[in-house]
């Protein structure tokens, strides 16, 4: 059995910044197992947007945030770090049908990163709106919608606190919580585009 290699100081410093993050109280963050094949070192979290009391709560959104670190600087990343994230939240059907929704969702991520002074390069991702209808045994189910964002970017500093806080704010916005000060709500942003 081989011992895992010691994590480089740069990675440990980045993880220390993540441990100091301040998130909204509705966002429940949990460490999860990191992917082992993508990078030599990683740290991963899952989160749920939870409303209600501890005994009677309901999830309004979910996501994952993964920090990857490769001291060999993966060429496609453009740096030693890469953040990979996922965010998903249910929507009112009317909002889910709006053709501007994916663009608004992506702009929220960029606005949130910029608002938290998260230094980054090479952002990429997809925003997908899903509309569902029930059939057969599920015919009584009402039509539903949700939005999914899959994104990645390369942080240019080991101070990753703003990166995780930005993702947390995005997840809360997608779940329909009132925006953080200075942010624009989904319905207001869609009206701007309409």
C-alpha positions in Angstrom: 0.0 0.0 0.0 1.5 3.4 -1.0 1.0 6.5 1.0 -0.8 9.4 -0.7 1.6 12.2 -1.7 1.9 15.1 0.6 -0.2 18.0 -0.7 1.9 21.0 -1.9 1.8 24.2 0.3 0.0 26.1 -2.5 -2.8 23.6 -2.5 -3.0 23.6 1.3 -3.2 27.4 1.3 -6.1 27.3 -1.2 -8.0 24.8 0.9 -7.4 26.9 4.0 -9.1 29.9 2.3 -12.0 27.6 1.4 -12.4 26.7 5.0 -12.8 30.4 5.9 -15.6 31.0 3.5 -18.8 32.8 4.7 -22.0 31.6 3.0 -25.7 32.5 3.4 -27.4 30.6 6.2 -29.8 28.9 3.8 -26.8 27.2 2.1 -25.8 23.9 3.8 -22.2 23.0 2.7 -20.7 19.5 3.1 -17.4 18.1 2.1 -17.6 15.1 -0.2 -15.2 12.7 -1.8 -13.0 14.3 -4.4 -12.5 12.9 -7.9 -9.3 11.0 -7.9 -8.6 10.7 -11.6 -8.9 14.3 -12.8 -6.0 15.9 -10.9 -3.3 14.9 -8.4 -5.0 17.0 -5.7 -8.6 18.1 -5.2 -11.2 19.3 -2.6 -14.9 18.9 -3.2 -18.1 20.1 -1.6 -21.8 19.6 -2.1 -24.4 22.1 -1.0 -28.2 22.4 -0.7 -30.3 25.5 -0.5 -32.6 24.6 2.5 -35.6 26.6 3.6 -37.6 26.0 6.8 -36.7 24.7 10.2 -34.2 21.9 10.9 -37.2 19.5 11.5 -39.3 20.6 8.5 -37.1 21.8 5.7 -37.2 21.5 1.9 -34.4 21.7 -0.6 -34.7 24.4 -3.2 -31.5 23.8 -5.1 -28.3 21.7 -5.0 -24.8 21.8 -6.4 -21.2 20.7 -6.2 -18.0 22.8 -6.1 -14.7 21.0 -6.9 -11.2 22.5 -6.7 -8.6 20.7 -8.8 -4.9 21.3 -8.4 -2.2 20.0 -10.8 1.3 21.4 -10.1 2.3 20.5 -13.7 -0.2 23.1 -14.9 -2.5 21.3 -17.2 -2.3 23.1 -20.6 -6.1 23.3 -21.0 -6.5 25.0 -17.6 -3.9 27.8 -18.1 -2.8 27.5 -14.5 -2.4 25.1 -11.6 -5.9 25.4 -10.3 -9.3 24.7 -11.9 -12.7 25.0 -10.3 -15.5 22.8 -11.7 -19.0 23.4 -10.4 -22.6 22.4 -10.9 -25.7 24.2 -9.7 -29.3 23.0 -10.2 -32.7 24.5 -9.0 -36.4 24.0 -9.7 -38.2 26.8 -11.4 -41.7 28.0 -12.0 -42.7 26.7 -15.4 -43.2 30.3 -16.8 -39.6 31.2 -15.9 -38.3 27.9 -17.3 -39.9 28.6 -20.7 -38.1 31.9 -21.1 -35.6 31.7 -23.9 -33.2 34.1 -22.2 -32.9 31.9 -19.1 -29.6 30.2 -20.0 -27.9 33.5 -20.8 -29.1 35.1 -17.6 -27.9 32.1 -15.6 -24.4 32.3 -17.1 -24.3 36.1 -16.6 -25.2 35.5 -12.9 -22.1 33.3 -12.5 -19.8 35.9 -14.1 -21.4 38.7 -12.1 -21.1 36.8 -8.9 -17.4 35.9 -9.5 -16.7 39.6 -10.4 -18.7 40.8 -7.4 -16.6 38.6 -5.0 -13.4 39.8 -6.6 -12.6 36.2 -7.6 -9.6 36.4 -9.9 -10.0 33.9 -12.8 -9.4 33.2 -16.5 -10.8 30.8 -19.1 -14.4 30.4 -17.9 -16.5 27.9 -19.7 -19.8 26.1 -19.2 -23.3 25.3 -20.2 -26.7 26.4 -18.8 -29.5 24.0 -19.5 -33.2 24.5 -18.9 -35.2 21.3 -18.5 -39.0 21.2 -19.0 -40.7 18.0 -17.8 -44.3 16.6 -18.2 -45.7 13.5 -16.5 -47.2 10.5 -18.4 -48.7 7.2 -17.5 -48.6 6.7 -13.8 -47.2 10.2 -13.5 -49.8 11.9 -15.7 -51.3 13.7 -12.6 -47.9 15.4 -12.1 -47.9 19.0 -13.2 -45.4 20.2 -15.7 -42.2 21.3 -14.1 -38.9 23.0 -15.0 -35.4 23.4 -13.6 -32.2 25.0 -14.5 -28.7 23.4 -14.5 -25.4 25.2 -14.7 -22.1 23.3 -15.3 -19.1 25.6 -15.3 -15.4 25.7 -14.8 -12.7 28.4 -14.7 -9.1 28.8 -13.7 -8.4 30.8 -10.5 -5.3 33.0 -10.8 -4.7 33.1 -7.0 -4.7 30.6 -4.2 -7.1 32.8 -2.3 -10.2 31.0 -3.4 -12.6 32.3 -0.8 -14.4 34.6 -3.3 -14.7 31.7 -5.8 -16.7 29.5 -3.3 -18.7 32.4 -2.0 -19.6 33.4 -5.6 -20.8 29.9 -6.4 -22.8 29.8 -3.2 -24.5 33.1 -4.0 -25.3 31.8 -7.5 -26.9 28.7 -6.2 -29.0 30.7 -3.8 -30.1 33.0 -6.6 -31.1 30.1 -8.8 -33.1 28.7 -5.9 -35.1 32.0 -5.9 -33.8 33.6 -2.7 -33.6 37.3 -2.7 -30.4 38.4 -4.3 -27.4 39.6 -2.2 -27.0 43.4 -2.1 -26.2 44.7 -5.5 -27.4 41.6 -7.4 -30.4 41.6 -9.8 -33.2 39.1 -9.4 -34.0 36.6 -12.1 -37.3 38.1 -13.0 -35.8 41.6 -13.2 -32.9 40.3 -15.4 -35.3 38.5 -17.7 -37.4 41.7 -18.1 -34.3 43.6 -19.0 -33.6 41.1 -21.9 -37.2 40.9 -23.1 
